[in-house]
C-alpha cells in the first residue's frame, strides 16, 4: 500500500526503467533462440568473432534504448492510473483507455526483446547456437529444457 505506484513493485519499476526483459523473451530463449546479452556473456565459449560482437552490441543497444523508452511509458501510464484512483477521478472511459494503452506498451516491450533474439539468431552460426544452448543448460530436443529462466 505504501508503494508510489500500487500496481508495480519498486523492483518492477527499476527493471522497466532500465529496459530489462523480465521474462519477456522466454518463448525465444526456451526454444533455442539466443539473446544478445547472454551471447556476449558467453562470447569466448561461443567463439564470437569481432564482427559478430559488433552486431550483437548494436542489437543490444537498440533493444535497450527501445525497451527503456517503453518502460518509461509503462511506468508513466501505471502512475496515471494509480493517481486517478487515488484522487477519485477514475471512470470507466479512463480505465479502459489507460489499461489498453498499458497492454499495448507491454506488448511492444515484449516484441522488442523477442525481436532482439531473432536478430541475434541471424548473426550466429548453427554451431554457435548449439554451443549457446549447451552452455545455458538447455536440452537438445525442444520441450526438454532443464534450465529455469
N, C-alpha and C positions, 0 to 999 in steps of 0.2 A: 504493500500500500504506500510505502514511502518513496517508491521509485519516481523519477522525473517523468517517465513515460510508462504508465502502468503495464502496457502490453509487452514491453521489452525489458529484459534484464540489462544491467549495466554491461555485461559481457556481450550480449547481442548487439547493443548499440556500438560498442567498440569494434566488434567484428564487422558490422555493416559499414562503419565509417572508414575502416582500414581496407575494405574490399575483399574480405575473406569469403571463402566459398560456403562455409557452414554446412557441408554435406550436399551442396547443390550439384556436384559433379559425380555423385555416386553411380548413376546409370553408365557413365563413360568408364570411370575408374574400375568398377566391378565387372565390367565386360571387356577388360583388357585394353582400354584406350587411355594411354598415359596422360598425365597432366604436366604442364611445363615446369612448375616449381619442383615437383618430385624428380623429374628427369634431370634438372640442373643439380639437385642434391646428389644424384647418383651418376653424374656425368663421367667420372673416371671409370666406374664399373661398366658403364654402357659404351665407353669409347666414343663419347660425343666429340665430333670434330669442331674446330673453331667456327666454321660456317654454321653448323647446326646450333652451336652455343649462341651465336649472334641472333639467329632466327628465334630461338627459344626465349632469349632475353627480350626481343621485340614483342613476341606473343604475350609474355608475362607482363611487360609494361603496359601494353594495350589493355589486357584483361584487368589489371589493377586500376588503371585510370577510369575505365568504364564502370567497373564494379564500385569504386569509391563514389563516383557521381550518383549512381543508382542508390547506393547505400545512404548517401546524404538525403536523397529524395524520399526514401522509405522512412528514415528517422523523422524527417520533417512532416510527412503525411501522418505518421503514427502520433506525432506530437500534436498536430491539429485535431485529430480525432479525440485524443485524450483531453485536450483543452476544451473542446466542445462539450464533452460530458461533464467536465469539472465545472464549467461555467453555466451549465444547464441550457445551452443553446443548441444541443444536438437535436436534429429532427430526422425524419425518415429519408428525405432527399439528400441531406448532407451525408448521412451514414452510408447510403447506397453509393453515392458518388465517390466518397473517400475510400471506402473499402474496395471498390472496384479498382480505383487508382492504385491502392497498395498492392492488390493482387497482380495488376499489370506490371508494376515495378518489380515485384518479386519474381515474376516470370521472366522479365527481361534480365534480371540479375542472374538467374539460373542459366539462361541461354548464354550469357557472356562466358560463364565458367565452362559450360559444355562445349561451346564453340572453340575455346582455347584448347580443350582436349583434342578436338577434331583436327585443329591446325597442328598441334604437336604431333599427332599420329602421322600426318603428312610429311613431317620433317624427318622422322625416324625410319630406319630400315626395319624389316621384319625381324631380323636377329636382335636388334636393339629392343624391340617391343617384347620379345620373348625374355630377354635378359631383365628388362624392367619388371615384368610380371613375376619372374622368379625372385628378384630382389625384394619386391613388395610382399612376397609370400602368397601370391595367388596361384591356384592350381592351373594346370594346363588346359583342362576342359572348362568351358563356360558353365556356370552354375555350381561349380565345385570349389569356389573360392574359400580359403581359410582365413584370410585377412579381414579383421573387423575394422572398417574405416570410420 
